[in-house]
Amino acid sequence: MKVLLAIDGSEFSEAASRMLAAQLSAQKIEVLVLQAVEPLVFSNPPQMAAGYAPEMGVRLQELIKQAKDTTERAAQVLRAAGFKVNVRVVENEIRTAILDVAAEWRADLIVLGSHGKKGLRKFLLGSVAEYVARHAACSVLIVRTPVDR
């Protein structure tokens, strides 16, 4: 069985990682730990030279490094539980990245944590978990944690 664990470094992702390690048998399960880093969108007016905001590239590289560290930490926990684990960091819109990588890798299950957004926050920010659940070609397990909001 191929399980894609989508993380973002939050407590919700940690809960999903812990649930995966505790609830599924490591036998015959291959896990791909994925974190997507959204590209920093910065549009220069035509009169500005290319490279006008070099700090944006530096910031993106910092985010990618943090994502690599986060995915490796999650992978270590799963490896310690006996899972065969690979990690991947991609630069893409999060929802798209999860669905694209799951399809490309032919995942049987996507596991991700839910931030539990409600009301206006959900409307404005969207729900990655809900979007993935609605559009994935495979099963999706959304891990919820009790959080005071």
VEXDREN-2710 file (C-alpha; in Angstrom, 1 decimal):
% VEXDREN-2710
k/r/px/py/pz
1/MET/0.0/0.0/0.0
2/LYS/1.3/3.5/-0.9
3/VAL/0.4/6.2/1.6
4/LEU/1.1/9.9/0.8
5/LEU/1.5/11.9/4.0
6/ALA/1.0/15.6/3.3
7/ILE/2.5/17.8/5.9
8/ASP/3.1/21.5/6.5
9/GLY/5.1/21.6/9.8
10/SER/2.0/22.4/11.9
11/GLU/0.7/20.6/15.0
12/PHE/-2.0/19.2/12.7
13/SER/0.6/17.6/10.5
14/GLU/2.3/16.2/13.5
15/ALA/-1.0/14.7/14.7
16/ALA/-1.4/13.1/11.2
17/SER/2.1/11.6/11.4
18/ARG/1.5/10.2/14.9
19/MET/-1.8/8.7/13.8
20/LEU/-0.2/7.1/10.8
21/ALA/2.6/5.6/12.9
22/ALA/0.3/4.4/15.6
23/GLN/-2.7/3.1/13.6
24/LEU/-1.3/1.5/10.5
25/SER/0.9/-1.5/10.4
26/ALA/4.3/-0.7/8.8
27/GLN/4.3/-4.1/7.1
28/LYS/3.8/-3.7/3.3
29/ILE/3.3/0.1/3.6
30/GLU/5.4/2.6/1.7
31/VAL/5.1/6.2/2.8
32/LEU/5.9/9.3/0.8
33/VAL/6.2/12.4/3.1
34/LEU/5.3/15.5/1.0
35/GLN/5.5/19.1/1.8
36/ALA/4.6/21.8/-0.8
37/VAL/6.1/25.2/-0.7
38/GLU/4.0/27.8/-2.4
39/PRO/5.9/30.0/-4.8
40/LEU/6.3/33.5/-3.7
41/VAL/4.3/35.6/-6.1
42/PHE/5.8/39.0/-6.7
43/SER/5.0/41.0/-9.8
44/ASN/7.4/43.7/-10.8
45/PRO/6.1/46.7/-12.7
46/PRO/7.6/46.8/-16.2
47/GLN/9.9/49.6/-15.3
48/MET/11.7/47.6/-12.6
49/ALA/14.7/45.5/-13.6
50/ALA/14.6/41.8/-13.2
51/GLY/16.0/40.7/-9.9
52/TYR/14.7/43.9/-8.2
53/ALA/13.6/41.9/-5.1
54/PRO/16.4/39.3/-4.6
55/GLU/15.3/38.8/-1.0
56/MET/12.2/37.0/-2.4
57/GLY/14.5/34.3/-3.9
58/VAL/16.4/34.0/-0.6
59/ARG/13.1/33.7/1.3
60/LEU/11.9/31.0/-1.0
61/GLN/15.1/29.0/-0.5
62/GLU/14.7/29.4/3.3
63/LEU/11.2/28.0/3.1
64/ILE/12.4/25.1/1.0
65/LYS/15.1/24.3/3.5
66/GLN/12.6/24.4/6.3
67/ALA/10.3/22.1/4.4
68/LYS/13.2/19.6/3.8
69/ASP/14.0/19.6/7.5
70/THR/10.3/19.1/8.4
71/THR/9.8/16.3/6.0
72/GLU/13.0/14.6/7.2
73/ARG/11.9/14.8/10.9
74/ALA/8.5/13.3/10.0
75/ALA/10.2/10.5/8.0
76/GLN/12.5/9.7/10.9
77/VAL/9.5/9.1/13.2
78/LEU/7.9/6.8/10.6
79/ARG/11.2/5.0/9.9
80/ALA/11.5/4.3/13.6
81/ALA/8.1/2.8/13.5
82/GLY/9.2/0.4/10.7
83/PHE/7.8/2.1/7.7
84/LYS/9.6/2.4/4.3
85/VAL/9.7/6.2/3.8
86/ASN/10.7/8.6/1.1
87/VAL/10.5/12.4/1.3
88/ARG/9.7/15.0/-1.3
89/VAL/9.5/18.8/-1.2
90/VAL/7.8/20.5/-4.2
91/GLU/7.3/24.1/-5.1
92/ASN/3.7/24.4/-6.1
93/GLU/0.3/25.5/-4.8
94/ILE/-0.4/23.2/-1.9
95/ARG/-3.7/21.6/-3.0
96/THR/-2.4/21.1/-6.5
97/ALA/0.9/19.6/-5.3
98/ILE/-0.8/17.0/-3.1
99/LEU/-3.2/15.9/-5.9
100/ASP/-0.5/15.9/-8.6
101/VAL/2.1/14.0/-6.5
102/ALA/-0.5/11.5/-5.3
103/ALA/-1.6/10.8/-8.9
104/GLU/2.0/10.6/-10.2
105/TRP/3.1/8.3/-7.4
106/ARG/-0.1/6.3/-7.6
107/ALA/-0.9/6.7/-3.9
108/ASP/-3.6/4.4/-2.4
109/LEU/-4.2/6.8/0.5
110/ILE/-3.6/10.4/1.3
111/VAL/-3.2/11.3/4.9
112/LEU/-3.3/14.9/6.1
113/GLY/-4.1/17.0/9.1
114/SER/-7.0/19.5/9.2
115/HIS/-6.5/23.0/10.6
116/GLY/-10.3/23.0/11.3
117/LYS/-11.0/26.4/9.8
118/LYS/-14.6/27.5/10.0
119/GLY/-16.8/30.3/8.8
120/LEU/-15.2/33.3/7.2
121/ARG/-11.6/32.0/7.7
122/LYS/-12.5/28.9/5.7
123/PHE/-14.2/31.0/3.0
124/LEU/-11.3/33.3/2.6
125/LEU/-8.4/30.9/3.1
126/GLY/-10.0/27.7/1.8
127/SER/-9.5/24.2/3.1
128/VAL/-6.7/22.2/1.7
129/ALA/-8.1/19.0/3.4
130/GLU/-11.6/19.5/2.0
131/TYR/-10.3/20.3/-1.5
132/VAL/-8.1/17.2/-1.5
133/ALA/-10.9/15.0/-0.2
134/ARG/-13.2/16.2/-2.9
135/HIS/-10.8/15.9/-5.8
136/ALA/-8.4/13.0/-5.0
137/ALA/-8.5/9.9/-7.1
138/CYS/-7.7/7.7/-4.1
139/SER/-9.0/7.5/-0.5
140/VAL/-8.2/10.4/1.9
141/LEU/-7.8/10.3/5.6
142/ILE/-8.2/13.6/7.4
143/VAL/-6.8/13.7/10.9
144/ARG/-8.5/16.2/13.2
145/THR/-7.2/17.3/16.6
146/PRO/-9.2/18.9/19.4
147/VAL/-8.0/22.5/19.4
148/ASP/-9.5/25.4/21.3
149/ARG/-10.5/28.0/18.6
END
